[in-house]
Amino acid sequence: MSRQRRPALTIFADHDAYIAEAPENLRPLLVRLRAQLARALPDAEEVIAYNMPGFRIGQSIVAGYAAFSKQCGLYLFPSAIASHADDIEAAGLKSTKTGVTFSPGQPIPDGLVEKLALASTRAQNP
């Protein structure tokens, strides 16, 4: 029986490198999301954590994002998702305990990104 080799895990140096390797149709969503998060979180430092782009304030990653084959995800503190569950549902998006997924056909609204980012920051500093 032959063993298949797993592809090597790509380690990203920064947000630009991550976005450059994302599926081409998702890159505009990631560029926009990054800009929205940077505006909403002006005191945050851009980092790569868990091999994903993130925004850190102090020792906490308050927001992060990722690209998959057909969709993107925004990841935050669970309380940020819970406190805006109705807004997420109204936007027609799916969420988990810590994330919201969206696609080119169903992008995440700008105002919702800001609300979620600020709520995640508040959760980090209760």
N, C-alpha and C positions, 0 to 999 in steps of 0.2 A: 504494500500500500504506500503510495507516495504522499508525502506531506506537503500541503500547500504553504507557501511562505506568505506571511502577512506583509502588507506594504508597510514600510517604515513610517512611523508617526512623524509628521511634519511639526517642527517646533517653530513658532512664529516669533519674530523679533519685536513686532509692534502691530498696531492696528492696521497700518497701511499694508503690511505684508499679509496679514490675515485676509483683508478684503480682496487683495490681488489674487489670492488662491481660491476664493469663493466662486461658486457657479456664476457665470457671466450675467445671467438674468437677475441674480439676487444682489449683485454689487451696488446698483443704484439705491436699493432699499437700505443696505448697510451703511453707505455713505451718508444718507439722509438721517438714519437713526443715530449714527455717531455724532453728527452735528447737533441733533436735537438734544442728546444727552449732555454734550459739552455745554450747550447753552443753559440747560436746566441745572447742571451741576458744575458751576464755574470754579468751585474750590477743589474739585476732584482731580486726581492724577490719572492719566491714561496708563493702564498696565495690561499685561497679558497674565492671566491667572487661570489655572486649569486648562491651559492651551486655548483660551478664549479671550477676546478683548473685554476689558472691564474698566470700571471707573472706581477708584479707591479714594475714600476719605478716611484719614487716620489709618487704622489697621483693617478696616472693613471694605469689602467690595460691595458697593451699594447698588451697582447695576452692571450687567454684562450682556453680551449678545453673541449669537452664533448663527452660522449658516449651515443648512443641511442640503440635501439634493433638490428639494422642491419648496422649502419654506425656511423662514428665519425664526429665531426665538429671542425674546427679551427676558432676562432673568433678574429677579429682584428679591428683596426680603418677602417672606410669605405674607406678612401683614399688609404690604403694599398691594398685593394681588387681591387679598380678601377685602380690603377697604374699597376697592374699585371694581369688584366683581360685576356689578350691574352695568358699569360703563363698558367693560370688556365684552359682556354679553350683547349690549346694545350695538356695539361696533361689529358684531357678527364674528368675533374671534374666539378661539379656544384657549383655555388656560389650564394650568396645573397648579399645584401648591406654590411653586416658585417661578413660573414662567408664563408667557403669552406667545403663541405662535401666530405668524402672519405670512402672507405671500404677496407676490406682485399683483395678483388678482384681488386680494383682500388685505391691503396695507393697514398698518396701525395708524390711527389718526394722530396728528401732531400734538393736539391738546392732551390726548391720553398718555402719550409718552411723558410729557412734562408732569402730569398728575402722578403717574406711577413712580417716576424718578424722585420727585419730592417726597412722596409717601415712604419710599424706601430709605431716603435720607433720615426722615423723622424716626423710622424704626431703628436705625443705627444709633441714634441719639435720643432715646425716649425721655 
